[in-house]
Amino acid sequence: MSFQDVVENSGHRTVRVILDEGFQPKLLSIDVPPQVRLEEVTRFLIEQDVQWEHADPTCADLHPNEKCAERQDQRARLQAQA
């Protein structure tokens, strides 16, 4: 048995948080349900200085006409919006 295709997208998004535990970094996946704004979740993670990345959709999926910025660039954009 193997994965073939997504029949219907549920609207859920996934963000990965990188937990630094010395030499053994770990990833924690956060499911963001459709009724929660992804921007609110990412803004919170940036404000808390958490290392994270877009998983599904990817950064490139969300921003196809831009280079996907590093966390420092995201923080700068957030501060500029404030």
N, C-alpha and C positions, 0 to 999 in steps of 0.2 A: 504494500500500500504506500502511495506517495501523494504529496500535495499536488493538486492540479490547478485550482483557481479559486478565487474568492467569489462566491455567488452573490452575496449582498453585504456591503460594508455596514457595520453597526453604528458607525459614527464615533466610536471610542478612539482616543488617541493615546499614545504611549510616550512617556518621557523616561529617560534613564538617568539615574543619579549615581555618581561615582563616589563610593565611600572609600576613603583612604585609610587603610588599616595597615600601615607600615609597608612591608614588601608584598603584601597580599591585597591589592585593591579589589574591591567587589562592586558589582553593579546591582542596583535596586531598580526595578521597573515600577513605574507609577501609571496606573490606568486612569485616564481622564475621561469621565463619562460625557456624552454629548451635551448635557445640560450645563456643564461647567466650561467657562471660556478658557481656552488654552493659554491665552495671553495673561490671564490672572495667575495661573499656575507658574508660568515661566517668570513673570515679574516677581512673584514671591520667592522663587528659587534664587533669582539674581540678587534680590534685596538681602537674602540670608547668606549670600556669598557661598552658595552650594555649587559644586561642580556638577554639571548636567549636560545632556544632549538630547535633541529630538530623536526619537526612534521610529515612530510610525504616526503620522507621516514624518519623513526625514526633513531636515532643514532645507535641502534642495527642492523637495516637493512643495514646501511652504513658500519658498522664495526663489522661484525658478530664474528670475532675471538678475539675481544678486549673487555675489559670492557669499557663502555662509560665513558669518563673522565668528570670531573667537569670542569667548565669554567677556573679555575686556571691551570689545566693541559693543556687545549687547548692553553692558553696564553704561557705557557712554551714551548710547541711544536712550536708555531709560532715564538717565540724568537730564538729558536734553529735553525730554518730554515733560519733566516735572516743573 
